[in-house]
């Protein structure tokens, strides 16, 4: 039974908003009905309300809906007031400069890895470098670090629910292999993934701890496999990222 304080209509309004993901720029009313599973009249009411409040816009020609610019306002407020972002931002900018790599800060949220700070490399740009983009937990270096914070039952639950699709031929999809990589992190203090998300890219992550020495985020650096291998990352990059991570301490909530 849901808590009596829970407002179901608010939940449904957010389901409309969350139907717009990174692969969906616009949606028709029919598509929103299909994605949310709500009735057409209910979707019409929620869409109309969100449009009136300024969170959705409708193209007058196609009649398709999009998220509006107003959606950025609460996101901007969150980032500007986030203790972790404030504490690490200058350090991560300097690290990107020193490494000339794609560098970011990721956190765990609802069994996904979410980027709070994604910085392009100085010499190469990527299309999805914006705060809030997500990557899978099972095949990313920071994702495996976050898995290390859970007990075995929780890890099993997360991995069983995850659709472990192979992004490349090198993507690990077997649960035992993923767990072995999690154990390697516990021994080494870093996690490396080699071309598991995209061809030609090797990633290294280290954890950021709070004052209670709990893992709350990860620093991630991404390099080209044509120029870097695992041994070179461990020797030249790991100490630099580890040093930056050691500077950051965010109070426990």
Secondary structure, 3 states (H helix, E strand, C coil): CCCCCCCHHHHHHHHHHHCCCCCCCCECHHHHHHHHCCCHHHHHHHHHHHHHHCCEEECCCCCCEEECCCHHHHHHHHHHHCHHHHHHHHHHHHHHHHHCCEEEEEEEECCEEEEEEEECCCCCCCCCCCCCCEECCCCCHHHHHHHCCCCHHHHHHHHHHCCCCCCCCCCCCCHHHHHHHHHHHHHHCCEEEECCCCCCEEEEEEEEEECCCCEEEEEEEEEECCCCCHHHHHHHHHHHHHHHHHHCCECCC
